[in-house]
Amino acid sequence: MNEPLGIAIIGCGYVADSYRYCLPFHGDRLRLVGVFDRDPQRLDAFVACWGDTRYASLQQALDDPAVRIVVNLTCPESHADVTRAAISAGKNVYSEKPLALTMRQAAELRDAARAADVRLSSAPCNVLGESAQTAWSALRAGRIGKVRLAYAELDDGMIHRANYQSWVSRSGRVWPARGEFETGCTFEHAGYALTILGAMFGPVRRVTAFASVQVADKKVSPPLHAATPDFSVGLLEFDDGVVARLTNSVVAPYDHRMRIVGDDGHLEITELWDYASPVVLRRAAQGRISRLIERRLPWLAGRRLPLVRPPLFAGGRGRPTMDFMRGVSELADALATGRNSRLDEDFAVHITEVTEILQFPGRFASPAIVQSSFSPIAKMDWAP
Ligand SMILES: NC(=O)c1ccc[n+]([C@@H]2O[C@H](COP(=O)([O-])OP(=O)(O)OC[C@H]3O[C@@H](n4cnc5c(N)ncnc54)[C@H](O)[C@@H]3O)[C@@H](O)[C@H]2O)c1
């Protein structure tokens, strides 16, 4: 057994509490050496909550030889700068998504990491979760036959009308609505579906996308700097004829399902943000009775598949439903054993490129030919 790898958390905001909560599940692989945030009050609150060691500056964290992986949990506008600085200091980096705000910037970071001989990896890591691995395992076993279509929704409801001021993380950070609206729901969320689709079907080859601002005034004071699309829909073409339709919004009612349709039935992950989400297998209805059941009594038409292993922890009630540290742990194991991380830099660049096309289709030809690619992702060791 290798020694746990030293990590530093940069950015101690809302999501950092979720990462910190999940750290103990990876004690054999990860050791938190210190944390830093450029906002001193935020840093104080985080350290007071978790009792971690603080750095006085980003540079101090980057100069610490005990740090092997910088976990970049800053806001999206800071991701590239912090990641670039960490790479220059010879650190491996795990970045929150998006890796960068453009494909070009993401590719520059990838090239810089390669030149510096360090690893670069990015969230989200829900493809390493029990639900995603269960659905993927069922596909590999041919449970739904040849795959034709996938539908994935990342609709979050009318967030601007929700009482998000009361969404407070464990160390007291109020959910950063302004940043979320300005970054845009597609850059914030598309990766939760794209990573799973990429693992199952390989690189996206072409994208036909539409994005729009449906609610320009989100009642934020002072008003938002940018009217970023709050709705997007894209058709993703994979090899072998598989087509996926991915929808992102902070307008339509909450729906985080992914459905994968094959000749013999379809699989549904009911909640992409929950590693313990049910995975349901439904057979294609053929006869009159089964068509009737499908329409009138849909809950009878499906069979819940057992998860390929029990989830590491039960989320909910103030606990995250996703193991945020699993991607960092994956990178640590890859470093320790000399293999590629499942979420390596090629994968992260590809996800960033497809996301940029989805959020800003006007920047690209339509359909857009995706330039980046990645090698097949290996299933988790514990998934059949
Ligand atoms: N909020 C969520 O529910 C959520 C969930 C999953 C992923 N994420 C992702 O996590 C990342 C962070 O989001 P958040 O919600 O925690 O935002 P946040 O604004 O609460 O936290 C970001 C923190 O980074 C700090 N920061 C920014 N630039 C910095 C720099 N250059 N050096 C040091 N510190 C810096 C800020 O001071 C802030 O405290 C984003 O990429 C977001 O997409 C957020």
The ligand as an ORCA input file, in Angstrom:
! r2SCAN-3c Opt
* xyz 0 1
  N     -21.938     25.392     -5.818
  C     -22.149     24.138     -6.147
  O     -23.166     23.548     -5.795
  C     -21.126     23.398     -6.971
  C     -21.298     22.035     -7.134
  C     -20.354     21.328     -7.893
  C     -19.304     22.019     -8.464
  N     -19.166     23.364     -8.311
  C     -18.032     24.017     -8.948
  O     -17.098     24.336     -7.931
  C     -16.374     25.509     -8.267
  C     -16.477     26.476     -7.114
  O     -17.834     26.772     -6.943
  P     -18.394     27.274     -5.553
  O     -19.845     27.137     -5.636
  O     -17.658     26.640     -4.430
  O     -18.011     28.831     -5.658
  P     -17.683     29.824     -4.463
  O     -17.728     31.182     -5.055
  O     -18.518     29.541     -3.281
  O     -16.186     29.453     -4.083
  C     -15.075     29.771     -4.868
  C     -13.995     30.248     -3.939
  O     -12.797     30.393     -4.675
  C     -12.118     31.534     -4.179
  N     -11.211     31.988     -5.224
  C     -11.515     32.492     -6.447
  N     -10.397     32.757     -7.124
  C      -9.367     32.406     -6.338
  C      -7.963     32.448     -6.502
  N      -7.409     32.910     -7.629
  N      -7.176     32.007     -5.491
  C      -7.743     31.557     -4.348
  N      -9.070     31.501     -4.128
  C      -9.875     31.912     -5.118
  C     -13.226     32.528     -3.866
  O     -12.787     33.500     -2.942
  C     -14.301     31.613     -3.318
  O     -14.261     31.512     -1.916
  C     -16.975     26.008     -9.579
  O     -16.173     25.603    -10.629
  C     -18.324     25.324     -9.645
  O     -18.690     25.070    -10.983
  C     -20.050     24.066     -7.557
*
